[in-house]
């Protein structure tokens, strides 16, 4: 494995992606980098983006930093993590679909290096690049990019790592009985969560603090901490006392909470004063006023637990920020917070049905109605390429690098997770002669300069496809046969389909999308489904 890593990194350098000789000589002046990734957190789920949930630590980052109102992810766990860590689109690094077992038939049908069950070893990760640049590299949180030990973070550039291997886990490490414990790893060793006294959000913060203390003062090297919490992904689980704080907070129902959030978003300037909302998406649920009282109470409870585990996430982020301050590193540490996709319409609905939702033996999600609230005011949810699936709250704070006159500002030009690696390489003093990354360095726009409003981004995940080119967005749902066209400057809720009125723009964008799909190795999802079905016969 060490030989493979060295070969990969030498190839990385030789390709011109990184010129190690350009690293700044004054290493101690380069900023520390902390990248915090929330899981399944919707666009409006933190206070500084309009939420009713208490998130004072994230809000404090926004007050002393900047917020991006049009920041994009890749709609789901694995694809976003792949793009974030490599600066490339997911298919280019082997994550054309999920790595999980359910997607194995589709991956087999694709028979392509763009569809693997782990992150490709042909492209270095953010950690490998920053470690080569002289950074200490650490990770605490959800991995979900390879299950075999040789695919764990410790073999992808992280000096220290404490991780959840799979895509979801019991926050308490397992149920109260003697069931299987969550699959976790500490560096290159399997970690078995203790039966009592464990809560994943706390454990990730605890290990992050421990790792930070270990690198304190070590050769004056800067550090990179990747902190992808599993909160607020299902299952809905939180300490009961914290759930109780939100009792009664959501008894007004879905639409009333959405309307309150939109009003706050307008007051914060996140959206314009004339912003409208996409239609309420309840799925199969009845309208709130048609629900019997016991069903209302169950739905209220789901959101109460979600709010509690999200506030717990914020508190753990605060603990890590306090440690950075304690180490005297607060001024020259850039901290970025974002989410991997929109709110999740999923509800696994497993576990012990006799216990309250939120208990360690329960295994529930908050489903489509509350996901629609989380994604206020945008359309749809996680997995889809509509704005509700791919729009992330994005906050960046860097006291030494963002002027006081710019702190608290909103940045409205679009950006994407593929932009983080080239931005971090720039911060690390690493330059590229030939840019082989898909993203761009967005540091200038974070520091008050104008961004590029005319960029082009593409998405494909399990048949949901889209391209954004400047103000225009062409998008298709997985089960649809027609593309929809939207002018995002006037209609970011994707309510007014202009495809019939502007067929020339549809043709132009579809040609660009098709060229991107060929370049990245995208296989038509209908063919994957057909191939997967044939393999079962």
C-alpha positions in Angstrom: 0.0 0.0 0.0 2.8 2.5 0.7 4.3 1.9 -2.7 1.0 2.5 -4.3 0.5 5.7 -2.4 3.9 7.0 -3.3 3.4 6.1 -6.9 0.0 7.9 -6.9 1.4 11.0 -5.3 4.4 11.1 -7.7 2.0 10.8 -10.6 -0.1 13.6 -9.0 2.9 15.9 -8.8 4.2 15.0 -12.3 0.8 15.7 -13.9 1.3 19.4 -12.9 -1.6 19.3 -10.5 0.7 20.3 -7.7 4.2 21.8 -7.9 5.6 21.1 -4.5 8.5 23.4 -5.0 6.2 26.4 -4.9 5.2 25.8 -1.3 5.6 28.9 0.8 8.8 29.0 2.8 7.1 30.6 5.8 5.0 27.5 6.5 3.8 28.9 9.8 2.0 31.7 8.0 -0.2 29.3 6.1 -3.6 28.9 7.6 -4.9 25.9 9.4 -8.0 24.4 7.5 -11.0 23.0 9.3 -13.7 21.6 7.0 -17.0 20.7 8.7 -19.5 18.7 6.8 -23.1 18.1 8.1 -25.1 15.2 6.8 -28.5 15.5 5.3 -28.9 19.0 6.6 -31.2 21.2 4.6 -30.6 24.7 3.2 -32.6 26.4 6.0 -31.7 24.2 8.9 -29.2 26.5 10.7 -30.1 29.8 12.3 -28.0 32.0 10.0 -29.9 30.6 7.0 -33.4 31.0 8.6 -33.9 28.0 10.9 -35.9 27.9 14.1 -33.2 25.4 15.5 -30.7 26.8 17.9 -27.2 26.8 16.2 -25.3 29.7 17.9 -21.8 28.4 17.1 -22.5 28.1 13.3 -24.2 31.5 13.5 -21.2 33.0 15.2 -19.0 31.7 12.3 -21.4 33.6 9.9 -21.2 36.8 11.9 -17.4 36.9 11.7 -17.2 35.3 8.3 -19.3 35.2 5.1 -22.1 33.1 3.8 -22.6 31.8 0.2 -26.2 31.7 -0.9 -25.7 29.6 -4.0 -23.3 26.9 -3.0 -23.8 23.4 -4.5 -23.1 19.8 -3.5 -23.7 16.6 -5.4 -27.1 15.7 -4.0 -26.1 12.7 -1.9 -23.6 11.3 0.6 -21.0 9.4 -1.5 -21.0 11.6 -4.6 -20.5 14.8 -2.5 -17.7 13.3 -0.5 -16.0 12.1 -3.6 -16.2 15.5 -5.3 -15.2 17.4 -2.2 -12.1 15.3 -1.5 -10.8 15.2 -5.1 -11.9 18.4 -6.8 -13.5 16.3 -9.5 -16.9 15.1 -10.4 -18.0 11.8 -8.7 -17.9 9.7 -11.9 -14.3 10.8 -12.6 -13.2 9.2 -9.3 -15.3 6.0 -9.3 -18.4 7.1 -7.5 -21.0 7.1 -10.3 -23.4 5.5 -7.9 -23.5 4.7 -4.3 -20.9 2.3 -2.9 -23.6 0.4 -0.9 -24.7 -3.1 -1.6 -28.1 -2.1 -3.1 -26.3 -0.3 -5.9 -24.1 -3.4 -6.8 -26.3 -4.5 -9.7 -26.2 -1.1 -11.3 -22.4 -0.9 -10.8 -22.0 -4.4 -12.3 -24.2 -3.4 -15.3 -22.0 -0.3 -15.9 -18.8 -2.3 -15.9 -16.9 0.9 -15.8 -14.2 2.5 -13.7 -16.7 5.4 -13.2 -18.8 3.0 -11.1 -16.9 1.4 -8.3 -17.6 0.5 -4.6 -14.8 2.7 -3.4 -13.1 6.0 -4.2 -10.6 5.6 -7.0 -7.0 5.4 -6.1 -6.0 7.1 -9.3 -6.8 10.6 -8.0 -5.2 11.9 -4.8 -7.4 13.2 -2.1 -7.4 16.5 -0.4 -5.6 14.9 2.6 -2.9 13.5 0.3 -2.3 16.8 -1.4 -2.2 18.8 1.9 0.0 16.2 3.6 2.4 16.5 0.7 2.4 20.3 1.2 3.4 19.9 4.9 0.1 19.8 6.7 -0.9 17.5 9.6 -4.0 15.8 8.3 -6.9 14.5 10.5 -10.4 13.2 10.0 -13.2 12.5 12.4 -16.6 11.5 11.1 -18.4 9.7 8.3 -16.2 8.2 5.6 -18.6 6.3 3.2 -16.1 6.0 0.4 -14.8 2.4 0.8 -15.5 -0.3 3.3 -12.4 -2.5 3.1 -9.5 -1.7 5.5 -7.2 -0.7 2.7 -9.8 1.9 1.5 -10.1 3.6 4.9 -9.0 7.2 5.4 -5.7 6.2 7.0 -4.7 5.0 3.5 -5.9 8.1 1.8 -3.7 10.7 3.3 -5.0 11.1 6.8 -2.4 11.0 9.6 -5.1 10.3 12.2 -8.7 9.2 11.7 -11.7 8.2 13.7 -14.5 7.3 11.4 -17.9 5.8 10.7 -17.3 3.4 7.8 -20.8 3.1 6.5 -23.4 5.6 5.4 -25.6 5.5 8.5 -25.2 4.3 12.0 -27.0 4.2 15.4 -25.9 7.4 17.2 -25.6 5.4 20.4 -23.3 2.9 18.7 -26.0 0.2 18.6 -29.3 -0.7 20.2 -29.8 -1.3 23.9 -29.7 -5.1 23.4 -26.8 -7.2 22.2 -27.2 -6.3 18.5 -24.3 -5.5 16.2 -22.3 -2.4 17.0 -21.7 0.3 14.4 -18.8 -0.3 12.0 -16.1 2.2 12.9 -12.3 2.6 12.7 -9.6 4.4 14.6 -6.7 4.8 12.2 -6.1 1.3 10.8 -7.8 -0.6 13.6 -11.5 -1.6 13.9 -13.2 0.4 16.7 -16.1 -1.0 18.6 -18.3 1.6 20.3 -18.9 1.0 24.0 -22.4 -0.2 24.9 -23.0 2.7 27.2 -21.9 6.4 27.3 -21.5 6.7 23.6 -23.1 9.2 21.2 -21.5 9.6 17.8 -21.6 13.4 17.5 -19.8 13.7 20.8 -17.3 10.9 19.9 -16.3 12.7 16.7 -15.8 16.0 18.5 -13.9 14.2 21.3 -11.4 12.7 18.9 -11.0 15.9 16.9 -10.1 17.7 20.1 -7.7 14.9 21.0 -6.0 15.0 17.6 -5.7 18.7 17.7 -4.0 18.5 21.1 -1.6 16.0 19.8 -0.4 18.2 16.9 -0.1 21.3 19.1 3.3 22.9 18.5 4.5 20.0 16.4 7.2 21.5 14.1 5.0 24.6 13.7 3.2 22.7 10.9 -0.3 23.8 10.0 -3.1 21.3 10.3 -6.1 20.2 8.2 -9.1 18.8 10.0 -11.9 17.2 8.0 -14.9 16.9 10.3 -17.8 15.2 8.5 -20.3 14.6 11.3 -23.1 12.0 10.7 -25.6 14.4 12.1 -28.4 15.1 11.1 -28.7 12.0 9.0 -31.3 9.4 10.1 -31.9 7.6 12.4 -33.6 10.3 14.4 -31.8 9.8 17.8 -30.9 12.2 20.6 -30.9 12.4 24.4 -34.4 12.8 25.7 -33.7 15.9 27.7 -32.5 17.7 24.5 -35.6 16.5 22.6 -37.8 17.9 25.3 -36.5 21.4 24.7 -38.3 21.4 21.4 -41.5 20.0 22.6 -44.4 22.0 21.1 -42.1 23.9 18.7 -43.6 22.2 15.6 -47.2 21.8 16.4 -48.2 24.5 13.9 -47.4 22.0 11.1 -45.2 21.8 8.1 -46.4 24.7 6.0 -46.6 27.2 8.9 -43.0 26.4 9.8 -41.9 26.8 6.2 -43.6 30.2 6.0 -41.9 31.3 9.3 -38.5 30.2 7.9 -39.0 32.0 4.6 -39.9 35.2 6.5 -36.7 34.9 8.5 -34.6 34.1 5.4 -36.0 37.3 3.8 -35.1 39.4 6.9 -31.6 37.9 6.8 -31.2 38.7 3.1 -30.6 35.0 2.2 -33.4 35.3 -0.4 -35.0 38.4 -2.0 -38.0 40.1 -0.5 -40.3 38.8 -3.3 -39.1 35.2 -2.8 -41.9 32.6 -3.3 -41.8 29.0 -2.2 -42.0 25.7 -4.1 -45.3 23.8 -3.4 -45.4 21.8 -0.2 -44.4 18.2 -0.9 -46.1 15.9 1.6 -45.6 12.7 -0.3 -48.4 10.3 0.9 -49.1 12.2 4.1 -52.4 14.0 4.5 -52.6 17.8 4.9 -51.7 18.9 8.5 -55.3 20.0 9.3 -56.6 16.6 8.2 -54.4 14.6 10.5 -55.8 13.1 13.7 -54.1 14.3 16.9 -52.1 11.2 17.5 -50.6 11.4 13.9 -49.8 15.1 14.4 -48.0 14.3 17.6 -45.9 11.6 15.9 -44.9 14.0 13.1 -44.1 16.7 15.6 -41.9 14.3 17.5 -39.9 13.5 14.4 -39.0 17.2 13.9 -38.3 17.7 17.6 -35.7 14.9 17.5 -34.2 16.2 14.3 -33.9 19.7 15.9 -32.3 18.2 19.0 -29.7 16.3 17.1 -28.9 19.3 15.0 -28.5 21.5 18.0 -26.2 18.8 19.5 -24.2 19.0 16.3 -23.8 22.7 16.7 -22.7 22.3 20.3 -20.0 19.8 19.3 -18.8 22.2 16.6 -18.6 24.8 19.3 -16.4 22.5 21.4 -14.0 22.0 18.5 -13.9 25.8 17.9 -13.2 26.4 21.6 -10.2 23.9 21.4 -8.8 25.8 18.4 -9.1 29.0 20.4 -7.4 27.4 23.4 -4.5 26.4 21.1 -4.1 30.0 20.1 -4.9 29.1 16.4 -8.3 30.8 16.0 -7.0 33.9 14.2 -5.3 32.0 11.4 -7.6 29.0 11.0 -10.1 29.0 8.1 -13.3 27.2 9.1 -15.8 26.1 6.5 -19.3 24.6 7.3 -21.6 23.1 4.7 -23.9 20.2 4.1 -23.5 17.2 1.8 -27.1 17.4 0.3 -30.6 18.6 1.1 -32.9 17.3 3.7 -33.7 13.6 3.2 -37.2 12.4 2.2 -36.3 8.9 3.5 -37.7 7.1 6.5 -36.2 3.6 7.1 -39.0 2.9 9.6 -37.1 0.1 11.3 -36.1 -0.7 14.8 -38.4 -1.2 17.8 -41.8 0.3 17.0 -42.8 0.2 20.7 -40.3 2.8 21.8 -40.5 6.6 21.3 -39.0 8.0 18.1 -35.6 9.3 19.1 -34.8 6.3 21.4 -31.6 4.3 20.7 -33.8 1.3 19.7 -35.8 3.4 17.2 -34.7 3.8 13.6 -36.7 6.4 11.9 -36.4 9.4 9.5 -38.4 12.6 9.3 -39.6 11.8 5.7 -40.7 14.0 2.8 -42.9 16.7 4.6 -40.2 17.8 7.0 -37.5 17.4 4.3 -39.5 20.0 2.4 -39.3 22.3 5.5 -35.6 21.7 5.8 -35.1 22.7 2.1 -37.2 25.9 2.4 -37.9 27.5 -0.1 -36.5 25.2 -2.8 -38.0 22.3 -4.7 -37.6 18.6 -3.8 -34.9 17.0 -1.6 -31.8 14.8 -1.3 -30.9 12.6 -4.3 -32.6 14.9 -6.8 -30.9 17.5 -8.9 -33.5 20.1 -8.1 -32.3 23.0 -5.9 -33.7 21.4 -2.7 -31.4 18.4 -3.3 -28.1 20.2 -4.3 -28.2 23.6 -2.4 -26.1 23.8 0.8 -25.8 26.3 3.6 -22.2 27.5 3.3 -20.4 29.5 6.0 -16.7 30.4 6.0 -14.8 32.2 8.8 -11.1 33.2 8.8 -10.3 36.2 11.0 -6.8 36.7 9.6 -8.0 36.4 6.0 -11.4 38.0 5.8 -11.4 41.7 6.5 -13.7 43.1 9.2 -15.4 45.2 6.5 -16.4 42.0 4.7 -17.4 40.0 7.8 -21.1 39.1 8.0 -21.6 39.6 4.3 -23.5 37.4 1.8 -21.8 36.2 -1.3 -24.3 35.5 -4.1 -22.3 34.1 -7.0 -22.4 30.3 -7.4 -19.8 27.8 -6.2 -19.5 24.1 -5.8 -17.8 21.5 -3.6 -15.3 20.8 -6.5 -14.0 24.3 -5.7 -12.8 23.4 -2.2 -9.6 21.5 -3.1 -8.2 24.1 -5.5 -9.0 26.8 -2.9 -7.2 24.8 -0.2 -4.2 24.2 -2.4 -4.0 28.0 -2.9 -4.1 28.5 0.8 -1.4 25.9 1.3 0.9 27.8 -1.1 0.6 25.1 -3.7 0.2 26.1 -7.3 -0.6 24.1 -10.4 1.0 24.5 -13.8 -1.8 22.6 -15.6 -5.1 22.6 -13.8 -6.4 19.0 -13.9 -9.1 19.8 -11.3 -12.7 20.6 -12.2 -13.1 23.3 -9.6 -11.7 26.8 -9.2 -10.0 28.7 -6.4 -12.9 30.7 -4.8 -10.7 32.4 -2.2 -11.0 35.9 -3.9 -14.8 35.8 -3.7 -14.7 34.7 -0.1 -12.5 37.8 0.6 -14.8 40.3 -1.0 -14.0 40.2 -4.7 -16.6 39.5 -7.4 -17.2 35.9 -8.2 -18.1 34.4 -11.6 -21.9 34.3 -12.1 -21.6 32.5 -15.4 -20.0 29.2 -14.3 -21.2 25.8 -15.5 -21.9 22.8 -13.2 -23.3 19.4 -13.9 -25.0 16.7 -11.9 -26.0 13.0 -12.4 -27.1 10.6 -9.8 -29.3 7.6 -10.3 -31.0 9.2 -13.3 -31.4 12.7 -11.8 -29.6 15.0 -14.3 -28.9 18.7 -14.5 -26.7 21.4 -15.9 -26.4 24.9 -14.7 -24.9 27.4 -17.1 -25.0 30.9 -15.8 -28.6 31.8 -15.0 -30.0 28.8 -16.9 -30.6 25.4 -15.5 -31.7 22.3 -17.4 -32.9 19.4 -15.1 -34.6 16.1 -15.5 -36.1 13.8 -12.9 -35.2 10.2 -12.9 -38.7 9.0 -13.9 -39.3 11.7 -16.4 -38.7 11.7 -20.1 -38.5 15.4 -20.7 -36.0 18.1 -19.6 -37.2 21.1 -17.8 -35.6 24.6 -18.2 -35.5 27.3 -15.5 -34.2 30.8 -15.3 -32.6 30.7 -11.8 -32.2 34.5 -11.6 -36.0 34.8 -11.7 -37.2 31.4 -10.6 -34.9 29.5 -8.3 -37.8 27.5 -6.9 -38.0 25.9 -10.4 -41.7 26.6 -10.8 -41.9 27.9 -14.4 -40.7 25.5 -17.0 -39.5 27.4 -20.0 -38.4 24.4 -22.1 -41.3 24.8 -24.5 -40.7 28.5 -25.0 -36.9 28.3 -25.5 -36.0 25.1 -27.3 -32.8 26.6 -28.6 -31.5 27.0 -25.0 -32.6 23.4 -24.2 -30.6 22.1 -27.2 -27.5 24.1 -26.3 -27.5 23.0 -22.6 -28.3 19.4 -23.5 -25.3 19.3 -25.9 -23.1 20.7 -23.1 -24.5 18.2 -20.6 -24.0 15.3 -23.1 -20.4 16.3 -23.7 -19.8 16.5 -19.9 -21.4 13.0 -19.4 -19.2 11.5 -22.1 -16.1 13.1 -20.6 -16.9 11.9 -17.1 -18.0 8.4 -18.0 -21.6 8.7 -17.1 -23.7 5.7 -18.2 -27.4 6.3 -18.9 -29.3 5.3 -15.8 -32.0 3.5 -17.9 -29.4 1.2 -19.3 -28.1 0.5 -15.8 -31.6 -0.3 -14.5 -32.1 -2.6 -17.5 -28.8 -4.3 -17.0 -29.4 -4.7 -13.3 -32.8 -6.2 -13.9 -31.5 -8.6 -16.5 -28.8 -9.8 -14.1 -31.5 -10.9 -11.6 -33.4 -13.0 -14.1 
